[in-house]
Amino acid sequence: MNADGGFRIYRTIWISDVHLGTRGCKADLLLDFLRYADCETLYLVGDIVDGWRLRRGWYWPQSHNDVVQKLLRRGRKGTRVVYVPGNHDDFARDYAGNSFGAIEVVDEAVHRTADGRNLLILHGDAFDGVMRYARWLAIMGDHAYTWALALNHWFNLARRLFGYPYWSLSAYLKNKVKNAVQFVGDYERTVIEAARQRQVDGIICGHIHHAELREADGMVYANCGDWVESCTALVEHLDGRLEILYWADHLAAEEIFACAS
């Protein structure tokens, strides 16, 4: 429910980088979002399940199972659910072209918006130089990222004790690091150019955990963000307009509204 008590229906929703199977996954917040929002088509833009982490040690609380059941239920009730695997759930790429429980698995997709734009949808790891040429370095970085998320967990636990809403310390630190900012910029330019070469009107991706929606030289660049740090989703309204929803900010606004009422 939102501040005015409503339930939202969108034409399309995109979510990515949920990382089920990790302690950093904000499964409860994602479930809350999925209760608030429905859609005709739901795209899962990679790294929904973190196979890398699960291979190192099993972690699968009930809330993670609830997310999977919620997604399957959406498919059974008529929502078109399209799963585009990423690098952390690359095991699913072996099943591209198949459907499981009303969920379509594809390597990539092209979505046509209500206002007539064709948007390429893929996870984006193929355009990450570290993933392409030094996968071992990406895995090492994943270990460091795990520590950052653990710090983020305790930081937000302390914030809740003092009555403050969720805020991502790890995302804030990452956005302040010069090399990380440069990497994000390079990545965005690379995927936009790939979309241009495919002769579409833009691209929707994930992978870098950095939500963004903008136009660059007539091309749409949209990144869904993640459900580990920023808790964001990309949505298409019924008229074709795109918007990023920052769910943690939305909940904080609800709390303020409730207190004021």
N, C-alpha and C positions, 0 to 999 in steps of 0.2 A: 504493500500500500504506500502511496505517496502522500505528501502533505495535504492534498485536497481530497484524500480518500479514494483516489481513482486507481484503475487498472489499465495498463497501456497495451495497445495492440499496434504492432509495427508491421510493415510489409516484410522486412528482412532484419535479422540480427546476425552479427558476426562476433564470435568470441575466440580467443586463442590463448595459448600459453597458460593453461589451467594448472598443469603439472600435478595431476592426481598421483598419489603415491609418494608425495613429499610432505614434510612437516610445514613447509612454507606456503602450501596451497591454502587459499582462503575459500574452502568449499562451502562453509556456512554462508558467507556473503554471496557466493554465486547462486546458491539455492534460493536465497532471499530475492535476488534479482530475477531468477527464473519464475518465481511466484508472482512477481510484479509485472512481468512483460511476456507477451505472447506474440507470435509472428506466423506468417505464411511459410517462410523459408528460414532455416537456421543453419548457418555455416560454422563448422568447427575448424578453425584455421591452424591446426597443428599444435603439437606439444600438449595435447589434452591429457594424456597419460605419460608419466615420466619413466620410460623403460630403462633409461640409464641408471636412475636411482634405485629402481626396484631390483635390478640385477645385483646391486651391491648389498641390499638389505630390504626385507619386506616391511612396508608400512602402509596400511590400508584401513583407516578408521571408518566407522559407519557413515560419516558424512560424505566420504569419497564414493562409497557405494551408492548413497542416495543421489549423488549427482548423476552417476551412470544410469540409474533407474529413471530419473527425471527425464534425461535425454531420450532414452528408449520409449518412455511413455509419450513424449511429444510426437515421436515418429508414428506410434500406433494410433494416435488421435488425429492424424492428418497433416501435421506439420512436415514439410519436406526438410529432412535433415541430411546435410552433405558434409562429409568428413574429409578434410584435406590434411593428411598426416605431415608432421614435421620431423626434425632430426631426433628429438627425444622419444618420439613414438614411430620411428622409421620402420619398425616391424610391420606396421599396418600398410606400408606401401606395397608389400607383396600381395595385398588383396585388392589393389586398385581395380576398379571395374566391377566389383561385387557389391552386394548389399547384405547387411546383417541387421536383423530386427528393424527393418525399415530405415536403416541408416546407409546412405550411399557412400562408398569409399572411392575417391578419385585423387589423382596426382595434382590436378589443378582444375579450375573451373572458370567460366566466363559468366558473369551475372549481368543481366540487363535491367537497369533501374526503371522505375515508373516513368521517369522523364526522358528515357531513351538512351542512356549512356551504357556502354559496354565496359565492364570492369573485370580485369583479370584477377583471379583469386589464387594465391599460393602462400605457403608458409614463409618462404624467403631465405631459408638456410643455404640454398644454392648460390645466393649472391653474397654470402658472408665468406670473405677470404680466409679467415681462420678455420672455418668449417671445411672449406674446400681443400686447403693445402696443408693444414696442420691440425688435424682432428685431435691429436694428443694434447695440444695446447688448449683446445676448447674444453676438453675433459678436465684438465688442470684448473682452468678458470671456473668450471662448474663446482669444483670443491671449494674454491675461495668464495664463490657466490653463496654456497650453502652456509658458510660461516657468517656472511653478511646478513642473510635472512634470519639466522638464529639470533643475532644481535637485534634485528628488527622486531622479532617476536617479544623479547624481554622488554625492549623499549616501549612497545605498545601495551604490554601488560601493565607497566608502570603508569602509562597515560590513562588507562581505564580506571585504575585505582584512584586517580585524582579527578575522574569524571570527564576526561578529554576523549574525543572521538579518534578513530584510527587515522594514522598518518604514517606514510612510508619513509622511514629514515634511510633505508637502503636505496630507494629511488632518488631521494634528495642528494645523497652522497654521489651516486653514479652520475647524476646530471651536472654535478659540480667538477667532475674530473675531466680535465682537458682532453685526454686521449679518448675517453668514452664519448664525449661530445663530438669529436672528430669522426669517430667510428660511425656514430648515428648519421651524421651528415653524409658521409661517403656511401653508406648503405642506402639511404633514401635516394640519392642521385642515381645509384646503380639500378635499383628496381624501377624507378621512373623511366629510365632509358630503355630497360627491358620491355616495359609496357608499350613504349612508343614504337619499338621495333615490331611488336606484335600487332600494331595498328588497332589498339583499343583506346578507350578514353581515359584509362587510369588503372590503378592497381590497388588491391587490398591485400595486406599481408600481416604477419606477426613477427615472431622470432626475437626481436631485440627488446621486448618489454618496454616499449616507449610509444604510448598512444599519441597519434598525430592525425590531423585531417586538414589538408590544405590543397591548393592548386598551384602547380608549378609549370609555367609555360603552356597553359592550356590543358595540362594533365592532372588528374585527381591522384593524390597520394593519400592513402588511408592506412593506418596501422591500428589494429584492434587493441593493442596494449597487452594486458595480462591480468591474471587473477592470483598473483603472488605478491606483487608490490602495489600497483596502482588500482587494481580492481575496476577495469574499464571494459566497455563493450561498444562496438560500432553498430548503429541502427540506421535503417532506412525508413523514413516516414512514408505514409501512403501516397504522397505526392512526389516521391523520389528524392526528397531532401535527406542528406546524410548528416549524422550527428554522433559525437562521442559522448557516452554517458559515463561519468565518473561516479561509480556507485557509492564509494565511501563518502564522498562529498555530499551526495544525495541524502544518505542516511543522516549525516551530521546536520543538514538543513532541516530534515524531518524532526530531529530532536529539538532544535531551536524553536521550530514551529509549535511542537507539542508543549514545550515549556511556556511559550508565550500565550497559548490558548487558555 
